């Protein structure tokens, strides 16, 4: 008669899969590889930057694999979940054995194990075993949390123990790893990172998410009350700061001046000062000089407006403003573009850079036009981030420090003192064991032996 094969227990198979160290190694190696990818490939850049760096074909492949925002990708989150479950299952799988040692009320002792210790200490005392018992028991109870005495045929044995709970140090470290992984998972799933440009005097309630071209709605409003920037003599920005107000339900609830590396932290969201710029100007004050008469004229004109030029030369209209105008392939910075219509002649396109007042002299026209002033309106560029896993990660680090301290610097120590009655004296043996730092335990046994001899 054929025996029916028992089908494998599906749950046990899953448990064994997650309890293996091989899975731990595989996931850790995968995370290491992804970390290298995240370092080599800049994260959350613009599509144009990626196409320029890798080409259109690799850009599409990397995009499908979420390499440009990998810390928020589904496969990175899956790796974190796998490692978290793996650590939990491995800990639970091995925990019962350790818990039996930690939770036992009356731990078993075998004096023969201590007698065979090559590092044991021995000496002879002239006092009787009964007298020594009272002295030694009082002394050991001060040093060890657990202490008991057992009688023998020709004397007694005293057993002491402390630090049994330190065997849980590895599990404290495991717990910290779970907190760290869970915190990273929270940040990956529910966290976001984006940016927003806010002109002075305006308010926004949403941001653009990095590398997603998606709007993210905020639970509050951000208003840029004022923006100030100072420059070095070279023209490079020295410092820029924004006066930011946070509104909830139309009411101001928080206000602060922020600069680089001094962010606002509000409801778990960080708002960093990251950049600045100028909005498109719509009005400029022109400085017009006549070559013929040498007279200077000042005219104020809006973009799209046409004005009459002095001395009956013609008409001039301001067409547009550009932050980065090009002239013969060179960037000449902020500039206005205008159209000059002479009384007799064809329209002429005129470029008026704000940084080069004498630029129009090259045209060699009857009038030299330059920008005297224009309405500058700055905007502040803010980086907005939210990582709900940060508090969990901090807790994980604190637990890890505690676990490492317990694991590295504390141990489960056991001591045995045996006293045997001889014809005229008492022979005393002192031995001890520790699950860690055995050399330190040997030194401790020597000191205890010296103290016992002094009391004998």
C-alpha positions in Angstrom: 0.0 0.0 0.0 1.5 3.3 -1.1 1.9 6.0 1.5 0.4 9.4 0.7 3.0 12.2 0.8 2.1 14.9 3.2 1.9 18.3 1.4 4.5 20.8 2.6 3.2 23.3 5.1 2.9 26.5 3.1 3.2 28.8 6.2 6.2 27.0 7.5 7.9 27.3 4.1 7.3 31.1 4.1 8.6 31.3 7.6 11.8 29.4 6.8 12.3 31.6 3.7 12.2 34.8 5.8 14.2 33.2 8.7 17.3 32.4 6.5 20.4 34.6 6.7 20.8 34.1 3.0 17.9 36.4 2.4 19.5 39.0 4.7 22.7 38.9 2.7 20.9 39.1 -0.7 18.7 42.0 0.4 21.7 43.9 1.9 23.7 43.4 -1.3 20.7 44.7 -3.3 20.4 47.8 -1.2 24.2 48.4 -1.5 23.9 48.2 -5.3 20.9 50.6 -5.3 22.8 53.0 -3.1 25.6 53.0 -5.7 23.1 53.7 -8.4 21.6 56.5 -6.4 25.0 58.0 -5.9 26.1 57.7 -9.6 22.8 58.9 -11.1 21.8 62.3 -9.6 18.3 62.1 -8.2 15.3 64.3 -9.0 16.9 66.3 -11.8 15.1 67.7 -14.8 14.3 65.5 -17.8 16.5 67.7 -20.0 19.5 67.2 -17.8 19.1 63.4 -17.9 18.6 63.3 -21.7 21.8 65.5 -22.0 23.7 63.2 -19.7 22.5 59.7 -20.8 20.8 60.1 -24.2 17.2 59.6 -25.0 17.4 55.7 -25.1 18.9 55.3 -21.6 16.7 58.1 -20.3 13.6 56.0 -21.2 15.1 52.8 -19.7 16.2 54.5 -16.5 12.9 56.2 -16.3 11.0 52.9 -16.4 13.2 51.5 -13.6 12.7 54.7 -11.5 16.4 55.3 -11.3 15.9 59.0 -11.2 13.8 58.9 -8.0 14.8 55.4 -6.8 14.3 56.1 -3.1 10.6 56.5 -3.8 10.4 53.6 -6.2 8.2 50.5 -5.6 11.2 48.1 -5.8 13.2 50.1 -3.2 10.2 50.0 -0.9 9.9 46.3 -1.5 13.5 45.7 -0.5 13.0 47.7 2.7 9.9 45.6 3.5 11.7 42.3 2.8 14.6 43.3 5.1 12.2 44.4 7.8 10.2 41.2 7.7 13.5 39.2 7.5 14.9 40.8 10.7 11.6 40.3 12.5 11.3 36.7 11.6 15.0 35.9 12.3 14.6 37.5 15.7 11.4 35.7 16.6 12.8 32.4 15.3 15.8 32.5 17.7 14.2 34.4 20.6 12.6 31.4 22.5 16.0 29.9 23.2 17.3 33.1 24.7 14.1 33.8 26.5 14.3 30.5 28.4 17.7 31.5 29.7 16.6 35.1 30.6 13.2 34.2 32.2 14.2 31.2 34.3 13.6 31.9 38.1 16.1 29.4 39.5 18.9 29.0 36.9 20.6 25.6 37.0 24.2 25.3 38.1 26.6 22.4 37.8 29.6 22.8 40.1 31.6 20.3 38.0 31.6 22.8 35.1 33.3 25.3 37.4 35.7 22.8 38.9 37.0 22.0 35.4 37.7 25.7 34.7 41.5 26.1 34.2 41.3 29.7 35.4 39.7 29.0 38.7 41.2 30.4 41.9 41.9 28.4 45.1 43.1 29.1 48.6 42.9 27.7 52.1 41.2 29.4 55.1 41.5 28.5 58.8 37.8 29.4 59.4 35.1 26.7 59.3 32.8 26.4 56.3 29.8 27.7 58.3 31.6 30.9 59.3 32.8 31.4 55.7 29.3 30.9 54.4 27.9 33.9 56.2 30.8 36.1 55.2 30.9 35.1 51.6 27.1 35.1 51.0 26.9 38.7 52.4 29.7 39.7 50.1 28.4 38.1 46.9 24.9 39.4 47.4 26.3 42.9 47.1 28.0 42.0 43.8 25.5 39.8 42.1 21.8 40.2 41.7 21.0 36.5 42.1 22.6 34.4 44.8 21.9 31.0 46.4 23.7 28.4 48.5 23.5 24.7 48.2 24.9 22.3 50.8 27.3 19.4 50.0 28.5 16.4 51.9 31.6 18.1 53.2 30.8 21.8 52.7 28.7 24.1 50.6 28.5 25.8 47.1 27.5 29.4 46.6 26.2 30.4 43.1 25.9 34.0 42.0 24.6 35.4 38.7 24.0 38.8 37.1 23.4 40.4 33.7 21.2 37.6 32.5 19.1 40.1 30.6 22.1 41.4 28.6 21.7 38.4 26.4 18.9 40.4 24.9 21.4 43.0 23.6 21.4 41.6 20.1 17.6 41.8 20.0 17.7 45.4 21.1 20.0 46.0 18.1 17.5 44.1 15.9 14.7 46.3 17.2 16.7 49.4 16.4 17.2 48.1 12.8 13.5 47.5 12.5 12.8 51.1 13.6 15.4 52.4 11.1 14.0 50.4 8.2 10.4 51.3 9.1 11.4 55.0 9.3 13.0 54.7 5.9 9.9 53.1 4.5 7.7 55.8 5.9 9.8 58.4 4.3 9.9 56.6 1.0 6.1 56.0 0.8 4.7 59.1 2.5 7.5 61.6 2.2 8.0 64.2 -0.6 10.5 66.7 -1.9 9.6 69.6 -4.1 10.1 73.3 -4.9 8.2 76.4 -5.4 9.0 80.0 -6.6 7.1 82.7 -4.8 7.2 86.3 -6.0 7.3 89.0 -3.3 3.9 89.7 -1.9 2.3 86.5 -3.3 1.0 83.4 -1.6 1.0 79.7 -2.7 -0.6 76.6 -1.3 1.1 73.9 -3.5 4.5 72.9 -4.7 6.0 71.1 -7.7 7.4 67.6 -6.8 10.9 67.0 -8.0 11.3 64.9 -11.1 7.5 64.2 -11.3 6.1 67.4 -12.8 3.2 67.0 -10.4 1.6 69.5 -8.1 1.4 68.6 -4.4 -1.2 70.4 -2.3 -0.1 71.7 1.1 -2.3 71.9 4.2 -1.3 75.6 4.6 -0.3 78.6 2.6 3.2 80.1 2.2 3.5 83.9 1.6 6.7 85.7 0.7 6.4 89.0 2.5 9.8 90.4 1.4 13.0 89.3 -0.2 16.4 90.9 0.2 19.7 90.1 -1.5 23.2 91.5 -1.1 26.1 91.1 -3.5 29.9 91.0 -3.4 31.8 93.5 -5.5 32.3 90.8 -8.1 28.5 90.7 -8.5 28.1 87.2 -6.9 25.3 87.0 -4.4 26.6 87.4 -0.8 23.4 86.6 1.1 19.7 86.3 0.3 16.9 86.0 2.8 13.1 85.7 2.6 10.5 86.8 5.1 8.0 84.0 5.1 4.6 83.8 6.7 2.6 80.6 7.1 -1.2 80.9 6.9 -3.8 78.4 8.1 -7.4 79.0 7.2 -6.5 82.6 6.2 -4.8 83.4 9.5 -1.1 83.9 10.0 0.3 81.3 12.4 4.1 81.5 11.8 6.5 84.1 10.6 10.3 83.9 10.1 13.2 85.3 8.1 15.0 82.3 6.5 18.4 82.1 4.9 20.4 79.3 3.5 20.8 76.5 6.1 18.3 78.0 8.4 15.0 76.5 7.4 11.4 76.8 8.7 10.1 73.6 10.3 6.3 73.5 10.4 4.2 70.4 11.1 7.0 68.1 10.0 7.6 70.0 6.8 11.0 71.7 6.1 11.1 74.9 4.0 14.6 75.8 2.8 15.9 78.9 1.1 17.5 77.5 -2.0 17.5 80.1 -4.8 16.1 83.3 -6.0 15.5 85.3 -9.2 13.6 88.2 -10.7 10.2 88.2 -12.3 9.7 89.5 -15.7 9.8 93.3 -15.4 7.0 95.2 -17.2 8.2 98.8 -16.9 11.6 100.4 -17.6 13.0 103.9 -17.4 15.0 104.8 -20.5 18.0 107.1 -20.7 18.0 108.7 -24.2 21.0 110.7 -25.4 20.9 112.7 -28.7 24.2 112.5 -30.6 23.3 115.7 -32.5 22.3 118.0 -29.6 24.0 116.1 -26.8 20.9 116.4 -24.7 19.7 113.7 -22.3 16.1 112.7 -22.1 14.4 110.3 -19.6 11.3 108.4 -20.6 9.3 105.8 -18.8 7.7 103.0 -20.9 5.8 99.8 -20.3 6.2 96.6 -22.2 3.9 96.8 -25.2 3.7 100.6 -25.1 4.9 102.9 -27.8 6.4 106.3 -27.1 7.5 109.3 -29.3 11.2 109.8 -29.3 12.6 113.3 -28.7 13.7 115.7 -31.4 11.2 114.2 -33.8 13.4 111.2 -34.6 10.6 108.6 -34.5 8.8 106.2 -32.3 10.0 103.5 -29.9 8.2 100.5 -28.4 9.3 98.2 -25.6 8.7 94.6 -26.8 9.8 92.3 -24.0 12.0 91.5 -21.1 14.5 88.6 -21.0 16.5 87.3 -18.0 19.2 85.7 -20.2 19.4 87.5 -23.6 21.8 86.3 -26.2 23.9 88.6 -28.5 25.9 86.8 -31.1 25.8 83.6 -29.1 26.8 85.2 -25.8 24.7 85.6 -22.7 24.5 89.3 -21.8 22.1 88.8 -18.9 18.9 90.7 -18.1 17.9 92.8 -21.1 15.0 94.6 -22.7 14.2 94.2 -26.4 12.7 97.2 -28.2 11.8 98.3 -31.7 13.0 101.7 -33.0 10.9 103.1 -35.8 12.8 106.1 -37.4 10.8 108.8 -39.1 12.5 107.9 -42.3 13.6 104.3 -42.4 12.9 100.7 -41.5 12.2 99.4 -38.0 15.3 98.5 -36.0 15.5 95.9 -33.3 17.3 97.3 -30.2 18.8 95.2 -27.4 19.2 97.1 -24.1 21.2 95.1 -21.5 20.7 96.3 -17.9 24.3 95.7 -17.0 25.9 97.5 -20.0 24.5 101.1 -20.3 26.7 102.0 -23.3 25.7 98.9 -25.3 23.5 100.8 -27.8 26.5 103.0 -28.9 27.6 100.1 -31.2 24.4 100.7 -33.2 25.7 104.2 -34.2 22.3 105.7 -34.4 21.1 109.2 -33.9 20.0 108.3 -30.4 21.8 106.2 -27.7 19.2 104.4 -25.6 20.0 102.6 -22.3 18.2 101.3 -19.3 18.4 103.8 -16.4 16.2 101.7 -14.1 13.4 99.1 -14.1 10.9 97.7 -11.7 12.7 94.7 -10.1 10.5 92.2 -8.5 12.3 89.2 -6.9 11.0 85.8 -6.3 12.3 83.4 -3.7 13.0 79.8 -4.6 12.1 77.4 -1.7 12.9 73.7 -1.3 10.1 72.0 0.5 10.6 68.5 2.0 8.6 66.2 4.3 9.9 62.9 5.8 7.5 61.4 8.4 10.0 58.7 9.1 12.6 61.0 10.7 11.3 60.7 14.3 11.2 56.9 13.9 14.8 56.9 12.6 15.9 59.0 15.6 14.3 56.6 18.0 16.0 53.7 16.1 19.4 55.4 16.5 18.9 55.8 20.2 17.8 52.2 20.6 20.8 51.1 18.5 23.3 53.0 20.8 21.7 51.3 23.8 21.8 47.9 22.2 25.4 48.3 21.1 26.4 49.4 24.6 24.6 46.3 26.1 26.1 44.0 23.5 29.6 45.2 23.6 30.2 46.3 27.2 27.8 44.2 29.3 27.7 40.4 29.8 26.0 37.6 31.6 28.2 36.6 34.5 28.1 33.6 36.7 30.2 32.8 39.8 30.7 29.7 41.9 32.3 29.5 45.3 32.9 26.1 46.8 34.0 25.5 50.3 35.2 22.0 51.4 36.0 21.1 55.0 39.4 19.5 55.5 41.0 18.1 58.7 42.1 21.5 60.1 41.2 24.1 57.4 38.7 24.9 54.7 39.6 24.7 51.1 37.9 27.4 48.9 37.5 27.4 45.1 36.4 30.5 43.2 35.5 30.3 39.5 33.3 32.3 37.1 32.1 32.4 33.5 30.8 35.1 31.2 29.3 34.9 27.7 31.4 37.9 26.7 34.7 39.5 27.8 36.0 36.4 29.3 39.4 38.1 30.1 37.6 40.8 32.0 35.7 38.1 34.0 39.0 36.4 34.9 40.3 39.7 36.3 37.1 40.1 38.2 37.4 36.6 39.7 41.0 37.4 40.9 39.8 40.6 42.6 36.9 38.7 44.3 39.2 36.0 45.4 41.6 38.6 47.0 38.7 40.2 48.8 37.5 36.8 50.1 40.9 36.0 51.3 41.1 39.3 53.2 37.8 38.5 54.9 38.9 34.9 55.7 
